[in-house]
Amino acid sequence: MSTTPDQPHGGHQDLVVRPDGTLPERFPDPGMEPHRSRKSDLDEKHAKKVERQVVALFAVSVIGTLVFLVAYFTLPVGTPADIKVSNLTLGLGLAFALLGIGTAAVHWAKALMNDHEVVDERHPVQSSPEVREAAVQALKDGAEDSKIGRRGVLKGAMVSALALFPLAIVVPLVGEVGEDWNVGKFKRTIWARGVRLVKDPDGRPIKASDVTIGSVFHVIPENLEEAEHPLDEKAKAVVLVVRMDPRDLKETEERKSWSYDGIVAYSKVCTHVGCPVALYEQQTHHLLCPCHQSTFDISDGARIVFGPASRPLPQLPIEVDSEGYLVAQSDFHEPVGPSFWERLT
Amino acid sequence: MSTATTATPTRTGRAAGATADYLDQRTSVGGAVKEFARKVFPDHWSFLLGEIALYSFVTILISGVFLTMFYVPSMNEVEYTGPWVTQQGLHMTEAYASTLRLSFEVRGGLLMRQIHHWAALIFVASIVVHMMRVFFTGAFRKPRELNWVVGFVLLVLSLLAGFSGYSLPDDVLSGNGLRITDGVVRSIPVIGSYLSYFIFGGEFPGTDLIPRLYTVHVLLVPALILALIGLHLLFVVLHKHTQYPGSGRTDKNVVGYPLFPVYVAKAGGFFFVVFGVIALMAATMTINPVWNYGPYDPSPVGAGAQPDWYMLFLEGALRLMPGGPTEFVIGQYTLTLNVLIPAVVVPGILFSALALYPFIEAAVTDDRREHHVLDRPRNRPFRTAFGVAILVAFFILVLAGSNDIIATHFLLSINDITYVFRVLIFVGPALAFWFTKRFCLSLQRKDRELVLHGHESARIVRFASGEYIEVHKPLDEHERWLRVQHDPLRPLEIGPAEDARGVRRKGHRLDALRARVSRVFYEDRVEPVTPAEWLAAQSHGEHDALEAPAATQAPQLTGGGRHLVEPDVQDGERRPTGGGRNLVEPTDPDGTDRRG
């Protein structure tokens, strides 16, 4: 199709004015564009060159595999430095082994294989009316043969049997999969009156006099290892202990007795979705959850300062025992961690 | 290749012929080969996206089988005695210990782990991008709606596969991810606590989770994915692949290259390329160095922790939601919307919209035809804008999921970033929708402009009268066809509410709703140039000539009809005939933006 400005109407022949003088509603499809030959179609020398390139790429692959095998048998593993070298060499060997094959095949297909486009017909996806009719007839015949329409009790019995039998699989599965299904455990921890606060992870008890102002301890209950499922209990019982100047501490009347000389203990389990709230900012007394940035003010009843949490962290009431070590007065007064449906029941 | 039918077969030829004969007598494989060997597939780079998904999945299977030989799915506690000094003497689960062994003591183990993880990230990413391609080109239209749903389920399964695998090493990072999952599950009203027990076999973290996740990860999910991939590809063969619009491509044909040999080589080769690139990434880029994180312990947590990319949008949604008075107590029961909305409701809406979109669009387009020629995204402004809006929302959530990283990298206040994202999550998608729709309409106008007036040639010609014109070069018929081949889409028109006898028509309300949504979809539109419009532009140079009967203008075609531009029109200078100049107007007042 010529499209030079000197022959500006080069592309117009396809627009046929109908005999009655009207134009078609839509443009007609001009049909396939002519095939453009590649360099390797026209020049046998170039085709030979492409062939050599493909061979070279396959050769790269072979070399890659050999590199991989040699590296496997010769390079040691065990130390981080060894691992680094081994991983890099094995990986590069494998990568070249694969990329060699891949690029060779694609290059071959693009540059040497026949690139004349082929046109195939499509047919509507739906089956022909005759086939549909035959299918419906087949189902009718089958239903007729089974006599199901005339035997209502049989139908009912079959449906009941089929509907009931999965219970034999589902009931034991559901029964066993949730252990004892006692979700009330969410509400309690193993903190109790007199349980010592010990450091996580070394388990040393904390003397109140050793806690300096501004210091912060990650704390677990002393009786943790005696629990039936220590990890489950730890997940609920982790506590953060902070000491601040008692003048900085705002406490409600009810909670005045929950702290000891500026030392407060709060649950470390975020009330949002349960991450450990582990980042303490000394100057502002803010405690930040690194997962979703809920921020709590420890000097003010763990009030929410920012973020997606909607409840303050529960406070653990503490005191000191006769030897001067920090102990719990009781369990938390509310369930720790994220909210759940039965939380207040 | 010589076969048994060749006059003088070679030895290999005879052997191949004999094998083929043996197989065919027992399987009638000849029919399948005849049917499929020369099956035609259209060619386009964007069709490779789905292939990347398939090949990265195969890569995952290969590397995954290797990993199962050495990984121990157990939560039994052991003391680490291996070569990794920083963890020696620590108590950890066998799952974590065996992951360390895989990384440090099994030759090639670390490579396989990194291949597996990188391939998983690429698997989900390629599914998402492939889905975008299908969405924006309208490849989900009849008869492919069901295959869209199959693909959607595959996306969900890929997320499940990724998440379950991510948690298997039982390191502190993935453990905290599980803890967040537990918190999210518990927020579900009525059944949340029980669902948590169902997953963890009692309280979090328990001792059942890793073996359970292992079964999900290596058996249930991969089996489902494999089965659905089979179905997905079966549909592709049944429907024959879609093709992009172009000369000679119609809804009744498929233009491309035969499966054998072109796609056997191209697609087969592409598998090696995908696997090779993943191997290159695994060799050079460390991913998920669990040996630095340490074994799971409910107490510690790392700052700046990020999940794998496909979970970031959920993490971002959780971070954006303001807390405060979003928890309600109904009777004795607690409803915690600050978790439920971002982690359950928002993704629920996003995913449902994605799954149902083909059915919604078909309903409001009243379109019952089969479509095999793809849409150019600009020709579907509403759909394209809707898709971009969803993507922008997704992207903002992903960024919000990295707000701590953004804060530390750019030295910004994390609170400020969060406030900005809280606004952006509403404003961003709306703006993106508006902008994309306008952009599509402008591109369509540009198409009309090109069809009617041709390319600017930058050739200025001066006439004897002193008049300057720029010569426009008309489009050839192939260039033009691409810009006029699509159907004009108009809003649905519904019948009256009552029929001729004044009886209320059944289903009128539903129709009225469909028509209302249809107006939202198609009210703003630019229709393709019709032959009459084109002819008018060629011959008269005036768009308003459209109103005249087209036939009367046809003879003027012979006059030359150059596309010329008059930079400075002097009145009285217009030559009435012969020139057929086109006056390209700075604005296009002929109502190309035709409102229904």
Contacts between the chains, C-beta under 8 A, distances in Angstrom:
chain1	res1	chain2	res2	distance
A	1	B	476	4.7
A	1	B	477	6.1
A	1	B	478	7.6
A	3	B	473	6.4
A	3	B	474	6.6
A	3	B	475	7.7
A	3	B	476	4.7
A	4	B	473	7.9
A	5	B	457	6.3
A	5	B	459	6.9
A	5	B	471	5.0
A	5	B	473	5.6
A	5	B	562	7.1
A	8	B	473	7.7
A	8	B	474	5.6
A	8	B	560	6.8
A	8	B	561	6.2
A	8	B	562	4.9
A	8	B	563	7.0
A	9	B	474	7.8
A	9	B	557	7.0
A	9	B	560	7.5
A	9	B	561	6.0
A	10	B	474	7.6
A	10	B	476	7.2
A	11	B	474	6.2
A	11	B	475	7.0
A	11	B	476	4.8
A	11	B	477	4.5
A	11	B	480	6.9
A	12	B	538	7.9
A	12	B	557	6.7
A	14	B	477	5.5
A	15	B	531	5.6
A	15	B	534	7.6
A	15	B	535	7.2
A	17	B	551	6.8
A	17	B	554	4.6
A	20	B	551	7.8
A	21	B	549	7.7
A	21	B	551	3.2
A	21	B	552	7.9
A	21	B	554	7.1
A	22	B	550	6.5
A	22	B	551	5.8
A	23	B	530	7.8
A	23	B	531	4.4
A	23	B	532	5.0
A	23	B	535	6.5
A	23	B	550	4.8
A	23	B	551	7.4
A	23	B	554	7.5
A	24	B	531	5.7
A	25	B	530	6.5
A	25	B	531	7.6
A	26	B	484	7.4
A	26	B	530	6.9
A	26	B	531	7.2
A	27	B	480	6.9
A	27	B	481	6.6
A	27	B	484	4.8
A	27	B	485	7.5
A	27	B	529	7.8
A	27	B	530	7.8
A	27	B	531	5.8
A	27	B	534	7.7
A	29	B	247	6.6
A	29	B	248	6.7
A	29	B	250	6.6
A	29	B	481	6.3
A	29	B	485	7.2
A	30	B	247	5.0
A	30	B	248	7.7
A	30	B	477	4.0
A	30	B	478	5.9
A	30	B	481	5.4
A	31	B	247	6.1
A	31	B	248	5.1
A	32	B	247	5.9
A	32	B	248	3.5
A	32	B	255	7.2
A	33	B	246	7.8
A	33	B	247	5.2
A	33	B	248	7.2
A	33	B	478	5.3
A	72	B	107	5.9
A	72	B	108	6.6
A	75	B	107	7.9
A	77	B	104	6.6
A	77	B	105	6.3
A	77	B	106	7.7
A	77	B	107	5.4
A	78	B	83	4.7
A	78	B	104	6.3
A	78	B	105	6.6
A	79	B	83	6.5
A	80	B	84	7.6
A	80	B	104	7.8
A	83	B	103	7.2
A	83	B	104	6.0
A	83	B	110	5.9
A	86	B	107	6.8
A	86	B	108	7.9
A	86	B	110	7.7
A	87	B	110	4.9
A	87	B	111	5.3
A	87	B	114	7.3
A	87	B	282	7.8
A	87	B	283	6.5
A	88	B	283	5.4
A	88	B	284	6.9
A	90	B	107	7.8
A	90	B	108	5.5
A	90	B	111	5.0
A	90	B	283	7.2
A	91	B	111	5.1
A	91	B	114	7.7
A	91	B	279	5.7
A	91	B	280	7.0
A	91	B	282	5.3
A	91	B	283	2.1
A	91	B	284	7.0
A	92	B	280	7.4
A	92	B	283	5.1
A	92	B	284	7.9
A	94	B	111	7.2
A	94	B	276	7.8
A	94	B	279	4.4
A	94	B	283	7.4
A	95	B	276	5.1
A	95	B	277	7.6
A	95	B	279	4.0
A	95	B	280	4.0
A	95	B	283	5.9
A	96	B	276	7.6
A	97	B	276	7.7
A	98	B	272	4.7
A	98	B	273	7.5
A	98	B	275	4.8
A	98	B	276	3.4
A	98	B	279	5.9
A	99	B	272	6.9
A	99	B	273	6.3
A	99	B	276	3.5
A	99	B	277	7.4
A	99	B	280	7.4
A	100	B	272	8.0
A	100	B	276	8.0
A	101	B	269	6.9
A	101	B	272	4.3
A	102	B	269	4.7
A	102	B	270	6.5
A	102	B	271	7.1
A	102	B	272	3.1
A	102	B	273	3.5
A	102	B	274	7.8
A	102	B	275	7.6
A	102	B	276	5.6
A	103	B	269	7.1
A	103	B	273	6.6
A	104	B	269	7.0
A	105	B	265	4.7
A	105	B	266	7.2
A	105	B	268	5.8
A	105	B	269	2.8
A	105	B	272	7.0
A	106	B	265	7.1
A	106	B	266	5.7
A	106	B	269	4.1
A	106	B	270	6.5
A	106	B	273	6.9
A	108	B	265	5.7
A	108	B	269	7.8
A	109	B	261	7.4
A	109	B	262	5.5
A	109	B	265	3.7
A	109	B	266	4.5
A	109	B	269	6.8
A	110	B	266	7.4
A	113	B	261	5.8
A	113	B	262	5.4
A	113	B	265	6.6
A	114	B	262	7.6
A	115	B	257	7.2
A	115	B	262	7.9
A	117	B	255	5.4
A	117	B	256	6.3
A	117	B	257	6.7
A	118	B	38	7.6
A	118	B	40	5.0
A	118	B	255	7.4
A	118	B	256	6.7
A	118	B	257	6.6
A	118	B	258	5.9
A	119	B	40	7.4
A	119	B	248	7.1
A	119	B	253	5.3
A	119	B	254	7.4
A	119	B	255	5.2
A	120	B	39	7.5
A	120	B	40	4.2
A	120	B	240	7.3
A	120	B	253	6.5
A	120	B	254	4.8
A	120	B	255	7.9
A	121	B	252	6.7
A	121	B	253	5.8
A	121	B	254	7.9
A	122	B	240	5.6
A	122	B	251	7.2
A	122	B	252	5.4
A	122	B	253	5.9
A	122	B	254	5.8
A	122	B	372	6.1
A	124	B	370	6.4
A	125	B	143	4.5
A	125	B	238	7.0
A	125	B	239	6.4
A	125	B	370	6.6
A	174	B	198	7.8
A	177	B	198	5.7
A	177	B	201	6.5
A	178	B	194	6.6
A	178	B	197	3.7
A	178	B	198	5.1
A	178	B	201	6.8
A	178	B	202	6.8
A	179	B	197	6.6
A	179	B	201	5.5
A	179	B	202	3.4
A	179	B	203	8.0
A	179	B	206	7.6
A	180	B	202	7.1
A	181	B	194	6.7
A	181	B	197	5.9
A	183	B	193	3.8
A	183	B	194	6.3
A	183	B	196	7.6
A	183	B	197	6.1
A	185	B	202	7.9
A	185	B	203	5.6
A	186	B	186	7.8
A	186	B	193	6.4
A	186	B	203	7.3
A	200	B	299	5.2
A	201	B	297	7.6
A	201	B	299	7.6
A	218	B	299	6.0
A	218	B	300	8.0
A	220	B	299	7.3
A	229	B	202	7.8
A	229	B	203	7.1
A	229	B	206	7.3
A	229	B	207	7.6
A	231	B	205	5.9
A	231	B	298	6.7
A	232	B	202	7.3
A	232	B	203	4.4
A	232	B	204	6.9
A	232	B	205	6.8
A	232	B	206	6.3
A	234	B	297	7.6
A	234	B	298	5.0
A	234	B	299	6.8
A	235	B	179	7.5
A	235	B	203	7.4
A	235	B	204	5.7
A	235	B	205	6.3
A	235	B	298	3.8
A	236	B	203	7.8
A	238	B	298	6.1
A	238	B	299	4.8
A	268	B	299	6.9
A	270	B	183	7.9
A	272	B	183	6.9
A	272	B	318	7.6
A	272	B	323	6.9
A	272	B	338	7.1
A	272	B	339	6.9
A	273	B	179	7.4
A	273	B	180	4.8
A	273	B	182	7.7
A	273	B	183	2.8
A	273	B	184	5.9
A	273	B	187	7.7
A	273	B	318	6.8
A	273	B	339	6.0
A	273	B	343	7.9
A	274	B	179	4.9
A	274	B	180	6.8
A	274	B	182	6.2
A	274	B	183	4.0
A	274	B	204	7.8
A	275	B	176	5.8
A	275	B	179	6.3
A	275	B	180	6.4
A	275	B	183	7.9
A	275	B	301	5.8
A	276	B	176	7.6
A	276	B	298	6.8
A	276	B	299	5.8
A	276	B	300	6.6
A	276	B	301	4.5
A	278	B	299	7.9
A	278	B	300	6.8
A	278	B	301	5.1
A	279	B	303	6.3
A	290	B	301	5.6
A	290	B	302	7.0
A	290	B	303	4.3
A	290	B	304	7.3
A	290	B	305	6.6
A	290	B	404	7.1
A	291	B	176	6.7
A	291	B	180	6.4
A	291	B	301	6.9
A	291	B	305	7.1
A	292	B	315	7.6
A	292	B	318	5.2
A	292	B	319	4.7
A	293	B	319	6.2
A	293	B	403	7.3
A	293	B	404	6.9
A	293	B	414	5.9
A	293	B	418	6.9
A	294	B	323	6.5
A	304	B	323	5.8
A	304	B	324	6.8
A	306	B	415	5.6
A	306	B	418	7.8
A	307	B	319	7.7
A	307	B	323	5.9
A	307	B	418	7.9
A	308	B	318	6.2
A	308	B	319	6.6
A	308	B	320	7.7
A	308	B	321	4.7
A	308	B	322	6.7
A	308	B	323	4.6
A	308	B	338	5.2
A	308	B	339	7.7
A	308	B	342	7.6
A	309	B	323	4.6
A	309	B	338	7.3
A	310	B	323	4.2
A	310	B	324	6.0
A	310	B	325	7.1
A	310	B	326	5.2
A	310	B	327	4.2
A	310	B	336	6.7
A	310	B	338	4.8
A	311	B	327	6.6
A	337	B	183	7.2
A	338	B	182	7.7
A	338	B	183	3.8
A	338	B	186	5.5
A	338	B	187	6.7
A	338	B	336	7.4
A	338	B	339	6.8
A	339	B	186	7.1
A	339	B	187	6.3
A	339	B	327	6.0
A	339	B	334	5.0
A	339	B	336	3.8
A	339	B	339	7.2
A	340	B	186	4.1
A	340	B	187	7.1
A	340	B	192	5.5
A	340	B	193	4.8
A	340	B	196	7.7
A	340	B	334	6.7
A	340	B	336	7.9
A	341	B	186	7.9
A	341	B	188	7.8
A	341	B	189	5.6
A	341	B	190	5.7
A	341	B	191	7.8
A	341	B	192	5.4
A	341	B	193	6.1
A	341	B	333	5.4
A	341	B	334	6.0
A	341	B	335	7.7
A	342	B	193	5.9
A	342	B	332	7.8
A	342	B	333	7.0
A	342	B	334	7.7
A	343	B	334	4.4
A	344	B	329	6.2
A	344	B	332	5.3
A	344	B	333	7.4
A	344	B	334	5.9
A	345	B	332	4.7
A	345	B	333	7.1
